[in-house]
Amino acid sequence: MPPSKLQSLWNHPAGPKTIHFWAPTFKWGITVANVADFSKPPDTLSYPQQLAVGLSGLIWSRYSTIVTPKNWNLFSVSLGMSATGIYQLARKARHDYYNPKENVAQGEEIMPTNVPKVRS
């Protein structure tokens, strides 16, 4: 039995005796992995993956505040997921669309390939 100061956490409907505690706790692994990817080059990031991480974080953070009992562990991990996902999306977009000098130096074209080129 935990000490009396931790008794309320231990007996909470979303406490350590329930799946409502452990699922969000292990979900922190996704956020930690995304933070570890901050050091990866932006060209290796995936738009669909980061969009899924960011949007699911936003959706679940909203959900965690309207269910009973409120699950603040789920809320905090979901905010972390959305923040890291949105940050990674911004890194990827900045690399793909706002660094034309760097892309030209790597031999890439400035204009997207689906835009027809004007012939002289």
N, C-alpha and C positions, 0 to 999 in steps of 0.2 A: 504494500500500500504506500502511495507517495506521501510525502510530508503534507501537512495541512495547507501550506501556501499553494501547493500545486493541485490540491484536491479539486478545485473548481475546473481547472483545465482537464484533469484526468476524467472527471464525470461529465464534461460538456458533451452535448449530442454530436459535435463534430470533433471530439477529442481523440486521443491516441488509441482508444479501444474500438474505433470505427474505421471503416474504409474512407469516410469523409475526411479523415486526417491524413491517411497514408497515401492516397492517390495524388493529392496536390504536393505532398512532400517529395514523392519520387518524380513528379513533374518538374521539379526544380532542375533535374538533370538536363532537360531540354534548354532551359535558360542558361545554365552553366556552359553547355556545349556551344550555344550561340555566342556567348561572351568569348569563349576560347577561339571562335572563328573570326573574331575582330582582327586577328593578326594575319589571316589569310588574305591573299590578293583578291580584290573585288571581282576580277573576271572569273573566279572559280565559284562565286556565289550563284544561287539559283533563284530566279524570280518566283516561280511557283512555290518553292519550299518556304522562302521567307514571307511570302504573302500568306501562306497557310499558318505560319507561326504567328504573324502579326494579327491577322483577323481572328484566329481562334483565341488568342489572348484577349482581344477586345470583347468578343462575344462571351467568353467564360467569366470575365471580370464583371460584366453586367449581370450575368446569371447568378453569380455567387452572392450578389447583394439582394436578390429578390426571393431566394429560396429560404425556407425555414428549416433549420437554424441558419443564420448567416454564417458563411464559411470564409473567415478572413484569411486563412491559409490559402485557399483557392483564389481569393481576390488578389493577394499579393503576388503569387506566382504568375497569375494571368497578366497582371500589369507588367511584370518583368518580361514575360514572353512577348507581349505586344511592343514594349519599348525596344527590346533587342531586335525583333523582327523588322520594325519600322526603321531602326537605325541601319540594319543591314541592307534593306531595300534602298535607302537613301545613298549608302555607299556604292551600291551596284549601279543605280541610276546616274549618280555623279560620274562614275567611271565611264559608263557607256555613252552618255549624252553630253557631258559638260567638260570633257578633257580632250578636245580635238587635237591639240598640239601633241599630247602624249600618244594618242591613237595613230596620228600620222607618222610619228617617229617609229612606231612599231609596224608600219607598213599597212595600216588599215585606212580605209577611206573615211572622209569626214561625213559625207552624206550617206544615209541608209541605202541599202541595195535595192529597195523596192521603189525608189524615186527615179523616174526616167531621167537620163542625162540629156541635155540640150545638145543637138548636133549643129555644127557650124556649116 
